[in-house]
Amino acid sequence: MLKTGVLRKDMWVVLCATLTVLSLWASSCTSKPLSVNQTHMALGTYVKIVIITDRENRERALNTIEHAYDLIDTWERSYTYRSSDGDLTRFNTGTTLLRKDNEKLYELLVQSLEYAHITGGFFDPTVLPLIKLWGFDTDSPSVPAHEDILTALERVGYTHVFVSEDRIEKPEGIQFDLSGIAKGKIVDMTRDYLREAGFSDFLVDAGGDIYVHGRSLDRGKWRIAIQNPVHRGQYSGILEKSDTAIVTSGDYENFFEQGGKRYSHLFNPFTGYPNSDINSVTIIAEETAFADAVATAVFTMGSEEGYRFLRENIIEGMIIFHAQVDTVDTKDTPHFWD
C-alpha cells in the first residue's frame, strides 16, 4: 500500500512509494510563496494535492482542494466496476451504453479502446473476467486452473466492442475494468479543475499517477524521485519536470505469492497470466491517462518488446527488469532524464 511522508522543514520527503515528489519547505512561516496541501484516501490509494500559492489565496486554495476531492469521489463512482448500481456495472452486465446517459464514461471507454489499439492490445480494458478469476478484486487471490484461464480469455478482447457516435455496444460476456486508465484520467480532470480555478503551480499525486504543473515551492521545476522497486527506500533517479505526467506501474504494490512465486495484478491479456520480467515501468507524457495505459501495456509486453514499443512510438520511459534471476537492469529511452 502507498505510503506518504510528512513534510518537514529543510528536508526532502517521500510523498509516495512508487514515485516520490521532493520539495523544500520555506524556512519561515511568513515566507512566500507557501504550500497548501492535503492527502485523502481515494481511488484505492492516497491522493495528495499540493497548490503553491501565497498567503492571500491560502483559503481559496484550501477550498479548491476540498472541492477537488468531492469531484474525485464523483468521478470514481462513475468509472468503477465495483459500484453495484453504477453505470459501468450496468454496462458490464448488459450490452449497450448510450452516450447521453453518461458522457464522461462513454468518453473514457472510447479513450481506453483507442489506447488498446495503439498498444496492440497489451493494454486491454476488457480484462475484468481475468481479474475476477484470479481473485484480485477480493482479499484472497490465487492461481486458477489453466482451463479456467482459457475459458476466461474467450471473454476478453477489445476488438469485440463496437463504438458509434451515440453508443457503445458489446457482447454480453465482455466486461470492462478501467483501473488501468481511470486513475490517470481523474488526475487529468483534477489538473484541469485546478487550472480553471486559477492556480498555475500545483501537483496531483494519486499513488504513482502524478501530474506536476508550473513551479514547486522553491520556484524551480518539481523534483520527482523514482522509487527503486527492488530496494525499497532507494531511488533509481530524480526527474525535474513541469507541466508533465509521470506514471509508474509495478509488480510490488498489488501481488500475492503462491508456491514460492510472485503474481502481480498486471496480466498479459493474450495469455491470461502475469508473466512479465519487468519490476516497474515509468512513463512520461503530456496526459496522465495515456501514461497510465502505456505503463500497463509496456509492463505486460515485457522488457524487450516494451522498450522497442517506446522507441518506435517516441514515448519517454524507463523500464526496471530482471536481467537474470538475481540481477536487475534498467532501460531508459534517450530523453527520459532531460
N, C-alpha and C positions, 0 to 999 in steps of 0.2 A: 504494500500500500504506500501511496505517496507520503512523503514526509516533508514538512515545511520548517524552515528555521525562523527564528525571531530576530528581527533586525535590531542591531545594537550599534552604538556609536563607534566610529572608527574601525569597523570590522567588515570584512566580506562575509556574506552569509548565504547559506543554501536555501533556495526557495522551492526546489522540487527535486525528487530523487532521480528523475530521468534527465531533465535539463535544469541547470541551476543559474538563476539570474543574479548577477552580482552588482550591487550598487552601494554607494558610500553615503552614509548619513552625514548631514551637516553637523559641525561641531558645536553649534549653538542653537538653542531652541528658537532664537529670534532670527536666524539666518533665512534668507530667501534665495532660491525657491525652496519649497517644502514638499515632502512626500505624504500623500493621503492614500492609505491602502487598507484593504480588508481581505480576509480569507474566509470563504464559506464552503461547506460541503455541497457539491452539486456535480452532476454528470458522472456520478460514481467515483469522484475524486475530490481533491481540494482545489478550488478555483480561487486564484488570487488576482485582484485588480489593483493596480497602482496608478495613481494620477499624480503627476508632478505639476504643481501649481504654486500659488502664493497665498499668504495669509488672508487676503481679502476674499479669495474664492474658495477657501477651505470648506466652508459649509456647503456651498453649491457642489463641490466635488464629492463630498460625503453623500449628499442626497442623490447625486447622479450614480454613484456606485451602488447604493441601496436599490435604486430602481433597476439598475442593470441586472442585479441578482434576481429580481422579480421577473424580468424578461427572460433570463436564462431558464428559470423554472418553467415558464410557459412554453418556451421553445422545446425544452427537453421532453415535456409531456406530448408534444406534437410528433416528435421523432422516434420515440422509444417503442419497441415491440412489447415491452413488459407491462404497459398500461392495459388493463382488461377492457377498458371502454375507449381506448384511443383510436384515432383514425388509421394508424398503421396496423394495429391489431385487426381492425375490421377489414382492411385491405388484405392482410395476410390470410385471413380465413375465408375471404371471398375471391373475386376475380377482377374487380374494377374499382379504380379510384378516379372520381371526377375532379377536374382541376378546380371547378367552382366551389367544391366542398372543402378543400384545404389547399390553397395555392402554394403555401410555403412547403408543405410536404410533397406536393406534386413537383415543385422545382428541385427539391433535394433529391428525390428519386430519379428525376431526369439527369441531374448532375452526376449522381452515383453511377448511372448506366453509361454516361459519357466517359467517366474515368475508367470504368471496367473495359470499355472498348480501347481506350488509349493504352492500357496496361496489358492488353491481350488476355483479359480475364483473370489475371493473377490477383487483382483486386476485384472481388465479385460480391455485390451486396446481397446476393440471394443464398448465402451460406447458413441461414438460420437452421435448416434441418440438421446440419452438421454440429452446430453449436449445441442444439438440444440433445442430439445423440451422445455427444461426448460429456454432456452434463456441465458445460461451462456456465450455464445460467442457473446452476444450483450450487450448494455448498460441498458437494461430493462428486466431482468429476472423475471419470475413469475411462480406461481404454475399451471401446466397444469391440464387438466381434467384427472381423473383416467383412463378412457377408452383410452385416447391418450397415457398414460404411458404404458398400457398393449400392445398397438399396437407397440410402440417403442421397447419394450422388445423383441418382436419377431425378431428384427434385431440386437440383442445384444447377444454375446456368442462366446468366443474364440475357442470353440470346433468345430465351423463351418469352421475353417480355416485349410487348408492343406499346409504342408511345405515339400518341397523336396530339393535336393542338389542344384538345379539351379533356383527354383522359389517358389513363394508363391501364392496360389490360394484361392479364397473365393467366396461365393455368392455375387451377385451384391449389395444387401441391407446392407451387413456388412460393417461398416466404422470404421476406426481406429482414436483414439485420443491418441497420445503418450505423452501427457502432464505429465502423472504420472511417466514417466521414462526418457524422453528426457533430461530434465534439469540435472538430476543426471548423465546421460551418458555424456553429454557435459562437466560437471565438471570433470569427469574421463578422458576424452580426453584432456582437458586443463592440468590436472595434468601430463599426460604422455608427453605432449608437453614441459612443463616446465622442467621436468626431462631430456628429451632429449636435451634441450638447456643448460644443465649443472648446473642447480640450484637444491639444495637439501633442502632448507629451504623456505617454502612458504605456502600460504593459498589461496584457491579459495572459494569465498562465493557468491553463486547465490541465494540470497533471502531465506536462510534457508536450502539450499543444500550446505553443507560445506565439503571441504577436507583440512586437515592440514597435512603438510609433514615436517619432520625434526624438527628444533627448532625455537622458536619465537625470538623476538628481545633481550629479556633478557637471551637467551640461555637455557631457560627451555622449557618444553612442552607448547603447545598452550593452553590457558585458554579460555574455551567456556562456557558462561553463558546461561542457558536455560530460555527463556522468560516465565514468568507466563502468561498463556493465558487468565486468568480471571482478574487479577490485573496488568494491563499494567504498565510497568516501574519497576516491581518487578521481581525477579528471583526465579526459582524453585531450582536452584543449579548451581554449576560450575564444569564442566568437565575439566580434564587436559589430553590432548591427543596428540599423534603424529602418523603420517602415518595412518590416520583413517578418515573415512567418518562419518559425523553426519548429519542426516536429520530430520527435523520436518515437519509434516503435521498437520494443524489445521483448525478449523471452523471459525476463526476470521479474516482471511485476504480476503477471497473471498466468500461473502454471501449476501443475501438480507433478508429483513423482510417483512412478509405479514400476516395480521390477528393476529399480536402480536406474531408470531413465526419466528424463525430464520431458514433459509435454506442455507446450505453450498453447495459448488460445488463438494463435495465428495459423490458420490452416492453409495448406495448398488446396485450392478449390478443385483441382483436377484429380488429386489422389485421395483427398479426404483426411490426410494426416498432417500434423505439424512437424514436418521433417526437414526444416531448413538448417543450414550450417551457420547461420547468422545469429549473433548475440543481440545486436542493435543496429538500427538504421536511423540516421539523422538527415532530414531533408530541409533545404532552404528554398523558399518560394515566395511569390507575391501573395498567394492566398493560402490560408491555413487549411481549408478543406482539401485543396489539391495536394498540399504537402502531406496531409493525413492519409489520403488514399494511396499516394505514391509510396510512402514509407511502408504501409502494409503490403503493397504489391511487391516491392523490392525484397522485403523480408521473405515472402513466400517463394520468390524466384530463386533465392539462394545467392551467394556472394558473386559467383562468376557471371551468371546471367543478369543479376540485378545491377552489377556495375556496368555491364555492357548497355543495359537499358538506359541508365542515367547518362552515359556518354553520348549515346545515339540521339537522345531527346534533349540534350543540353540542359539537364537538370542537375543542380549542385547538391551533392550529398556525401555522406561518409558512412561506410559500412565497417562494422567491427565483427569479425567472424573467427571461427575455429579453423586455423590453417591445418592443424593436426589435432590429435586428441587432447594434448595438454598445451597447445600453442595457440595464442590469439594474435591475429594480424589485423591490419587496417588498410582499407582502400578509400581514398578520398578523391573527388573529382578536382580538376585543375584549379578552379577558382573558389573552392569551398571556403577557404580561410581568408579570402580577400575582404 
